[in-house]
Amino acid sequence: MPTARQPMDLTSYTARARNGPCFVCAFLAGEPDYVHETVFEDEDHIAFMDRWPTLEGKVLVAPKAHIEHAVRDLDEAAYSRLMLFVRRIALAVEAVCDPERTYLYSLGSQQGNAHLHWHIAPLPHGTPYQEQQFHALMTENGVLNLPHDRTSTLTARLREAARGFRPGT
């Protein structure tokens, strides 16, 4: 069932990203203003639902350690483990959401949201071409206001799919 987009308060979001604590570290520390629903985690990584999703089923993945640069802050083995974790979550998203395409990307800046994180965003089948790609991902085009029970059910399904994944498959 399609969900209408609502405007995103970009001014507040930007102030929070630039002046607040690291959102991943605050989430991991259990700070109440930074609550997210956890999809899956291992010793070094965590996957959690995007608080302001532009696509239903959008998940963020981050290392638990505060790392800011994907290339220079991770050795080859740590980078490989992170990317295998991203793949595991992306496969879970694909299994549950059955998207036309799965977008994988990493954003952030030294000026805000510096903690390395990946976005996994499932594009629904039938999305008009002009609403795909960057348009589908930009909060400037609105975010989804999904009911908590719907997000919780989706999180549980994603968690189960991620648990069922076997490395090497």
C-alpha positions in Angstrom: 0.0 0.0 0.0 1.6 3.3 -1.1 2.3 5.9 1.6 2.2 9.6 0.8 5.3 11.7 1.4 5.3 14.5 3.8 7.6 17.5 3.9 10.9 17.1 5.7 12.0 19.8 8.1 15.4 20.3 6.5 16.4 23.3 8.6 16.0 21.3 11.9 17.6 18.2 10.4 20.6 20.2 9.2 21.0 21.8 12.6 20.8 18.4 14.3 23.3 16.9 11.9 25.8 19.7 12.2 25.5 20.7 15.9 24.2 17.6 17.6 26.1 14.5 18.7 27.1 11.8 16.1 23.7 10.2 15.4 25.1 6.7 15.1 27.1 6.9 18.3 24.1 8.5 20.1 21.9 5.7 18.9 24.3 3.0 20.0 24.6 4.8 23.4 20.8 4.5 23.8 20.1 8.3 23.8 16.3 8.7 23.6 16.4 11.5 20.9 18.3 9.1 18.6 16.2 6.0 18.8 16.1 3.7 15.7 14.7 0.2 15.2 17.6 -2.3 15.0 17.4 -4.7 12.1 20.5 -6.7 12.7 23.9 -6.4 14.3 27.1 -8.3 14.7 30.1 -7.5 16.9 31.3 -4.7 14.6 28.3 -3.4 12.6 24.7 -2.4 13.0 21.8 -2.1 10.6 18.8 0.0 11.6 15.7 1.5 10.0 16.1 5.0 8.6 14.2 7.5 10.8 13.2 9.6 7.8 12.8 7.1 5.0 12.2 8.2 1.4 11.5 4.6 0.4 9.7 2.0 2.6 12.2 -0.5 3.9 15.2 1.9 3.8 17.9 0.7 6.1 21.2 2.3 7.3 24.3 0.2 8.0 27.2 1.5 10.1 30.3 0.2 11.8 29.8 0.4 15.6 33.2 2.2 16.0 33.2 5.8 15.1 34.8 5.7 11.6 34.5 8.6 9.2 36.3 7.5 6.0 35.5 4.3 4.2 38.8 4.1 2.4 41.5 5.5 4.7 40.0 4.6 8.1 39.5 0.9 7.3 42.1 -1.7 6.4 41.2 -4.1 3.7 39.9 -6.8 6.0 37.7 -4.4 8.0 36.4 -2.8 4.7 35.6 -6.3 3.3 33.7 -7.3 6.5 31.7 -4.1 6.4 30.8 -4.6 2.7 29.8 -8.2 3.4 27.6 -6.9 6.2 26.1 -4.3 3.8 25.4 -7.1 1.3 23.8 -9.3 3.9 21.4 -6.5 4.8 20.8 -5.6 1.2 19.9 -9.3 0.5 17.4 -9.2 3.4 15.9 -6.0 2.0 15.5 -7.6 -1.4 14.0 -10.7 0.1 11.4 -8.8 2.1 10.7 -5.8 -0.2 11.1 -7.4 -3.6 12.3 -4.1 -5.2 12.8 -3.2 -8.8 16.2 -2.0 -7.9 18.2 -1.7 -4.6 20.2 1.5 -4.2 23.3 1.3 -2.1 25.2 4.5 -1.3 27.2 6.2 1.4 26.7 9.8 2.3 27.9 12.0 5.1 30.3 14.9 5.5 32.9 16.1 7.9 30.5 18.9 8.5 27.6 16.7 9.6 26.7 13.0 9.8 30.4 12.2 9.8 30.0 8.6 11.0 30.5 6.3 8.1 27.1 4.7 7.1 25.6 3.1 4.1 22.0 3.5 2.9 20.1 0.5 1.5 17.0 1.8 -0.3 14.5 -0.5 -2.1 12.9 1.1 -5.1 9.3 -0.3 -5.5 8.2 -1.8 -8.8 6.2 0.5 -10.9 7.9 3.7 -9.7 7.7 6.2 -12.6 11.2 6.8 -14.1 11.1 10.5 -13.2 10.6 9.5 -9.5 13.5 7.0 -9.4 17.2 7.4 -8.7 18.1 10.8 -7.0 14.5 11.9 -6.9 13.5 8.9 -4.8 16.3 9.4 -2.4 16.2 13.1 -1.7 14.5 14.2 1.5 13.7 17.5 -0.3 11.0 15.5 -2.1 9.5 14.4 1.2 9.8 11.5 3.6 7.4 8.7 4.5 5.4 8.9 7.7 4.9 5.2 8.3 2.8 3.9 11.2 5.0 2.5 14.0 3.3 -0.9 13.8 4.0 -1.1 10.0 7.7 -0.2 10.6 8.0 -2.7 13.5 6.5 -5.5 11.4 8.9 -4.7 8.5 11.8 -4.5 10.9 11.0 -8.0 12.2 10.7 -9.4 8.7 14.1 -7.9 7.8 15.7 -9.2 10.9 14.5 -12.7 10.2 15.7 -12.5 6.6 19.1 -11.2 7.8 19.4 -14.0 10.3 18.7 -16.6 7.6 21.5 -15.3 5.4 24.5 -17.6 5.2 27.8 -16.0 4.2 29.2 -17.3 1.0 25.8 -17.5 -0.7 
